[in-house]
Structure formats: C-alpha cells, structure tokens
C-alpha cells in the first residue's frame, strides 16, 4: 500500500495545527460553514495557513456555498484545496483550480451510488445526519466504504477515534482518513495526545496490512 493520507479537520487555533503537523498529518481542515461548531473566519485561517509547511494541504470546508464566495475565500484564506460538505449538485463542484473533495453522507448503498455523478479528486465518506454536515462523531457501516472504493479515492471519516482507527484502516484500506470530533477536547479545540495517537495508529495499521 502507499502512504495513508491523514487530515485533521475543524482546526481553529495555530497550536492545534502545528501539533497535528508535528504528529504527521498531511492536511489541515478549516471549516468555513458559519453555522458549524468549528467555524473559523477566512482571515484567521490565513494566519494559521501561513505558518504551516508548504507540503501540508490546507483544506477549506464549505456547505452549499455560492461559487463566488468560494473563489473569494480561496484568496482570503490561503487554502490549497476545497471540500464540499453539503448537498451540492455535481456541476457546482467542478471548474476550480485547486483539488476538490466531495463529502458523501452515507445512509446506505444509495449514497454510494451517488458518487458516480461527481468528478472530483477524492470522496470523503461521512455519516449521514439530517441536522448536521460532518463532525457528528458517529460512524457508519464500513462495508459500504469498501464498496465505495470502486468509484475513486476515498477518505474515510465519521466517528473515527484513536480507539477504532486501526480497525477502520485494516478493514477499508482507504486512500486517506479524516478526523475532527474524535480528537477534540471540545468543538474546535484539539487534544494533542489524541491526535498523535490517532495518526500513529492509523499509519501503523496501514503499514501492517
């Protein structure tokens, strides 16, 4: 297997971002959804992004945004990739000059079938909730994630923690993993020890499989 891509999402402070990088993260996620528990202003994200090594992917998370707002935020925040985490139709997630991730909210096999309509760089599989767009802390049936791999590169999310990440990686063998609430002290503030354990166990499971 190749290297496992690891994204720490919902970062709101510099100390957490730097700790994630020191622990081996490949990407930092900034949530620009204003109704979200982990919202960060683009200008604050820019300050954090500027302190990160160039190799780190800076991912801006959007929920049903207007295209012009995304374009403006890319410039204002310094992000180098986009994650669409709402109910965006396929046409709304194409035509950008940075990599695009599309979150698929998995409720069942029908959710996986929707992936084929999207032409994106990778798919982030998260747990379906009627009232939340990610960061739910709930997992879904990982057998569906295995099936989803037929449609492209998948980043596994939804309820991942230091305790279950090794099992998840060994079962699904995903391109990458994403965690937010599973390594937090409270929404938007990370537990550095949990982040380190999560990343270490994810990589060990990836190597051992």
WOLINVEN-V355335 format. One record per residue. N is the residue number from 0. RES is the residue in one small letter. PHI is phi in degrees with one decimal (999 if undefined). D_CENTER is the distance of its C-alpha to the mean C-alpha in Angstrom with 1 decimal. Layout:
# WOLINVEN-V355335
n->N res->RES phi->PHI d_center->D_CENTER
n->N res->RES phi->PHI d_center->D_CENTER
This chain:
# WOLINVEN-V355335
n->0 res->x phi->999 d_center->20.5
n->1 res->x phi->-81.5 d_center->18.7
n->2 res->x phi->-65.7 d_center->16.5
n->3 res->x phi->-85.7 d_center->13.3
n->4 res->x phi->-80.9 d_center->10.2
n->5 res->x phi->-122.5 d_center->8.5
n->6 res->x phi->-116.8 d_center->5.6
n->7 res->x phi->-102.6 d_center->6.8
n->8 res->x phi->-109.9 d_center->5.6
n->9 res->x phi->74.3 d_center->8.6
n->10 res->x phi->-80.4 d_center->11.0
n->11 res->x phi->-128.9 d_center->14.3
n->12 res->x phi->-133.5 d_center->16.9
n->13 res->x phi->-60.5 d_center->17.8
n->14 res->x phi->-58.1 d_center->18.9
n->15 res->x phi->-69.3 d_center->15.6
n->16 res->x phi->-63.1 d_center->14.0
n->17 res->x phi->-66.7 d_center->17.1
n->18 res->x phi->-64.6 d_center->17.1
n->19 res->x phi->-62.2 d_center->13.6
n->20 res->x phi->-63.7 d_center->14.9
n->21 res->x phi->-61.0 d_center->18.2
n->22 res->x phi->-83.9 d_center->16.7
n->23 res->x phi->110.8 d_center->15.2
n->24 res->x phi->-66.6 d_center->11.6
n->25 res->x phi->-99.4 d_center->10.9
n->26 res->x phi->-148.2 d_center->8.3
n->27 res->x phi->-119.7 d_center->8.2
n->28 res->x phi->-105.5 d_center->6.4
n->29 res->x phi->-112.5 d_center->9.3
n->30 res->x phi->-93.2 d_center->9.9
n->31 res->x phi->-98.1 d_center->12.9
n->32 res->x phi->-84.7 d_center->13.7
n->33 res->x phi->-64.8 d_center->17.1
n->34 res->x phi->-86.5 d_center->17.5
n->35 res->x phi->-79.7 d_center->14.4
n->36 res->x phi->-70.1 d_center->15.2
n->37 res->x phi->-117.4 d_center->13.0
n->38 res->x phi->-61.6 d_center->14.3
n->39 res->x phi->-134.6 d_center->15.2
n->40 res->x phi->-69.2 d_center->17.8
n->41 res->x phi->-53.7 d_center->17.3
n->42 res->x phi->-66.3 d_center->20.2
n->43 res->x phi->-69.1 d_center->18.9
n->44 res->x phi->-62.1 d_center->15.6
n->45 res->x phi->-61.9 d_center->18.1
n->46 res->x phi->-62.7 d_center->20.0
n->47 res->x phi->-71.1 d_center->17.2
n->48 res->x phi->-57.3 d_center->16.0
n->49 res->x phi->-66.6 d_center->19.7
n->50 res->x phi->-95.9 d_center->19.9
n->51 res->x phi->-92.6 d_center->17.3
n->52 res->x phi->-58.7 d_center->18.5
n->53 res->x phi->-60.2 d_center->18.4
n->54 res->x phi->-69.8 d_center->16.6
n->55 res->x phi->-80.5 d_center->13.3
n->56 res->x phi->-76.3 d_center->10.9
n->57 res->x phi->-104.9 d_center->10.5
n->58 res->x phi->-104.2 d_center->7.9
n->59 res->x phi->-94.2 d_center->9.4
n->60 res->x phi->-100.4 d_center->8.1
n->61 res->x phi->-123.9 d_center->11.2
n->62 res->x phi->-128.6 d_center->13.0
n->63 res->x phi->49.1 d_center->16.1
n->64 res->x phi->-86.1 d_center->17.1
n->65 res->x phi->-81.5 d_center->20.2
n->66 res->x phi->-58.7 d_center->20.1
n->67 res->x phi->-65.3 d_center->22.2
n->68 res->x phi->-69.8 d_center->20.0
n->69 res->x phi->-64.2 d_center->17.0
n->70 res->x phi->-58.5 d_center->19.6
n->71 res->x phi->-65.8 d_center->21.0
n->72 res->x phi->-69.9 d_center->17.7
n->73 res->x phi->-57.3 d_center->16.9
n->74 res->x phi->-68.7 d_center->20.3
n->75 res->x phi->-73.3 d_center->20.3
n->76 res->x phi->-104.4 d_center->17.1
n->77 res->x phi->77.9 d_center->17.0
n->78 res->x phi->-71.5 d_center->13.5
n->79 res->x phi->-120.0 d_center->13.4
n->80 res->x phi->-158.8 d_center->10.8
n->81 res->x phi->-121.6 d_center->9.9
n->82 res->x phi->-119.8 d_center->7.4
n->83 res->x phi->-97.3 d_center->9.8
n->84 res->x phi->-117.1 d_center->9.2
n->85 res->x phi->-104.7 d_center->13.0
n->86 res->x phi->-108.7 d_center->15.9
n->87 res->x phi->-63.7 d_center->16.3
n->88 res->x phi->-73.2 d_center->18.9
n->89 res->x phi->-52.4 d_center->18.7
n->90 res->x phi->-65.1 d_center->20.9
n->91 res->x phi->-81.1 d_center->18.8
n->92 res->x phi->-112.7 d_center->15.8
n->93 res->x phi->-112.6 d_center->18.2
n->94 res->x phi->88.2 d_center->20.3
n->95 res->x phi->-97.7 d_center->18.1
n->96 res->x phi->-95.7 d_center->18.8
n->97 res->x phi->-119.9 d_center->15.4
n->98 res->x phi->-57.4 d_center->12.8
n->99 res->x phi->-121.1 d_center->11.2
n->100 res->x phi->-109.8 d_center->8.2
n->101 res->x phi->-116.1 d_center->9.4
n->102 res->x phi->-76.3 d_center->8.1
n->103 res->x phi->-112.3 d_center->11.1
n->104 res->x phi->-88.4 d_center->12.3
n->105 res->x phi->-84.6 d_center->14.4
n->106 res->x phi->-110.2 d_center->17.9
n->107 res->x phi->179.6 d_center->19.9
n->108 res->x phi->-61.2 d_center->21.0
n->109 res->x phi->-64.5 d_center->21.4
n->110 res->x phi->-66.2 d_center->17.7
n->111 res->x phi->-65.6 d_center->17.3
n->112 res->x phi->-62.8 d_center->20.2
n->113 res->x phi->-66.3 d_center->18.6
n->114 res->x phi->-57.9 d_center->16.3
n->115 res->x phi->-61.6 d_center->19.4
n->116 res->x phi->-79.6 d_center->20.0
n->117 res->x phi->-102.9 d_center->17.0
n->118 res->x phi->-105.6 d_center->17.5
n->119 res->x phi->-133.9 d_center->14.1
n->120 res->x phi->-73.3 d_center->12.9
n->121 res->x phi->-159.8 d_center->10.4
n->122 res->x phi->-116.9 d_center->9.3
n->123 res->x phi->-102.5 d_center->6.4
n->124 res->x phi->-92.9 d_center->8.8
n->125 res->x phi->-124.5 d_center->8.9
n->126 res->x phi->-83.1 d_center->12.3
n->127 res->x phi->-73.8 d_center->14.7
n->128 res->x phi->-139.2 d_center->16.3
n->129 res->x phi->-67.9 d_center->18.9
n->130 res->x phi->-113.8 d_center->18.4
n->131 res->x phi->-139.9 d_center->14.8
n->132 res->x phi->-113.7 d_center->11.6
n->133 res->x phi->83.9 d_center->8.9
n->134 res->x phi->66.3 d_center->9.6
n->135 res->x phi->-80.2 d_center->12.5
n->136 res->x phi->75.9 d_center->13.0
n->137 res->x phi->-111.8 d_center->14.4
n->138 res->x phi->-95.9 d_center->14.1
n->139 res->x phi->-128.8 d_center->15.5
n->140 res->x phi->-68.1 d_center->17.9
n->141 res->x phi->-66.8 d_center->16.5
n->142 res->x phi->-62.3 d_center->19.4
n->143 res->x phi->-68.4 d_center->17.8
n->144 res->x phi->-66.7 d_center->14.9
n->145 res->x phi->-61.9 d_center->17.7
n->146 res->x phi->-63.7 d_center->19.3
n->147 res->x phi->-63.0 d_center->16.3
n->148 res->x phi->-60.3 d_center->16.4
n->149 res->x phi->-67.0 d_center->19.6
n->150 res->x phi->-98.3 d_center->17.9
n->151 res->x phi->148.0 d_center->15.7
n->152 res->x phi->-72.4 d_center->12.9
n->153 res->x phi->-115.8 d_center->10.5
n->154 res->x phi->-111.7 d_center->7.2
n->155 res->x phi->-83.1 d_center->8.2
n->156 res->x phi->-138.8 d_center->6.9
n->157 res->x phi->90.1 d_center->9.5
n->158 res->x phi->71.5 d_center->12.1
n->159 res->x phi->-79.1 d_center->11.4
n->160 res->x phi->-142.3 d_center->13.8
n->161 res->x phi->-58.5 d_center->16.0
n->162 res->x phi->-76.9 d_center->18.5
n->163 res->x phi->-112.3 d_center->17.0
n->164 res->x phi->-65.0 d_center->14.5
n->165 res->x phi->-62.9 d_center->17.5
n->166 res->x phi->-62.3 d_center->18.7
n->167 res->x phi->-63.5 d_center->15.4
n->168 res->x phi->-66.5 d_center->15.2
n->169 res->x phi->-65.4 d_center->19.0
n->170 res->x phi->-78.2 d_center->19.0
n->171 res->x phi->-90.5 d_center->16.3
n->172 res->x phi->51.8 d_center->16.3
n->173 res->x phi->-78.1 d_center->12.9
n->174 res->x phi->-64.8 d_center->12.0
n->175 res->x phi->-155.1 d_center->9.0
n->176 res->x phi->-133.4 d_center->7.3
n->177 res->x phi->-137.2 d_center->4.5
n->178 res->x phi->-138.8 d_center->6.7
n->179 res->x phi->-134.9 d_center->8.0
n->180 res->x phi->-65.3 d_center->11.4
n->181 res->x phi->-69.8 d_center->12.4
n->182 res->x phi->-129.1 d_center->13.2
n->183 res->x phi->-109.2 d_center->14.6
n->184 res->x phi->-84.3 d_center->18.3
n->185 res->x phi->-160.3 d_center->17.8
n->186 res->x phi->-51.8 d_center->15.2
n->187 res->x phi->91.6 d_center->14.0
n->188 res->x phi->-121.2 d_center->16.0
n->189 res->x phi->-90.7 d_center->14.9
n->190 res->x phi->-95.1 d_center->17.3
n->191 res->x phi->-63.6 d_center->17.7
n->192 res->x phi->-65.5 d_center->19.5
n->193 res->x phi->-65.1 d_center->16.8
n->194 res->x phi->-60.3 d_center->14.2
n->195 res->x phi->-62.0 d_center->16.8
n->196 res->x phi->-64.3 d_center->17.7
n->197 res->x phi->-59.9 d_center->14.3
n->198 res->x phi->-66.7 d_center->13.8
n->199 res->x phi->-61.4 d_center->17.5
n->200 res->x phi->-68.1 d_center->17.7
n->201 res->x phi->-64.0 d_center->14.8
n->202 res->x phi->-69.5 d_center->16.6
n->203 res->x phi->-62.0 d_center->19.9
n->204 res->x phi->-66.7 d_center->19.2
n->205 res->x phi->-65.6 d_center->18.0
n->206 res->x phi->-72.6 d_center->21.2
n->207 res->x phi->-74.8 d_center->23.5
n->208 res->x phi->-77.6 d_center->22.7
